[in-house]
């Protein structure tokens, strides 16, 4: 497994969130999640302007194995989507924590939402528990 960047927070369902310098939040799925899914063939993105709720579906990723909802770790308004995933969904497989980001949100409750997520150590501990 690739090293987990220290500036990320995670949902138990394997989505990550990173607070950017401008206060927005970038969201994606973890390297572990993309590994479980296998080769991604399609990503369904939300629309700019959509309102997301914590824990609600915000995108769908499809692989040769299965389709899986991507849940939002924060509430807020979608201000940017990674439209390059339409042509290259495998970017998530190649760089889940970087170029494979899915959406950027202007959060409505940043501190509380981020406080409810797992830090990288707690997420790694969860992955170890799942492997047992």
RAQUI-V41485 format. One record per residue. RES is the residue in one small letter. D_FIRST is the distance of its C-alpha to the first C-alpha in whole Angstrom. Layout:
res/d_first
RES/D_FIRST
RES/D_FIRST
This chain:
res/d_first
x/0
x/4
x/7
x/9
x/12
x/15
x/17
x/16
x/17
x/16
x/18
x/17
x/17
x/14
x/16
x/15
x/18
x/19
x/23
x/24
x/27
x/30
x/29
x/27
x/24
x/21
x/19
x/16
x/14
x/10
x/7
x/7
x/11
x/11
x/9
x/11
x/14
x/14
x/16
x/17
x/21
x/23
x/22
x/25
x/26
x/28
x/31
x/32
x/34
x/33
x/33
x/29
x/29
x/27
x/25
x/27
x/25
x/25
x/24
x/23
x/20
x/21
x/19
x/21
x/20
x/21
x/22
x/20
x/22
x/20
x/22
x/23
x/22
x/25
x/29
x/30
x/32
x/29
x/30
x/28
x/26
x/24
x/26
x/24
x/22
x/25
x/25
x/22
x/20
x/17
x/16
x/14
x/12
x/12
x/12
x/11
x/12
x/15
x/17
x/16
x/18
x/20
x/23
x/25
x/27
x/30
x/29
x/33
x/31
x/29
x/29
x/29
x/27
x/24
x/25
x/24
x/21
x/18
x/17
x/13
x/14
x/16
x/13
x/10
x/14
x/14
x/11
x/12
x/15
x/14
x/13
x/16
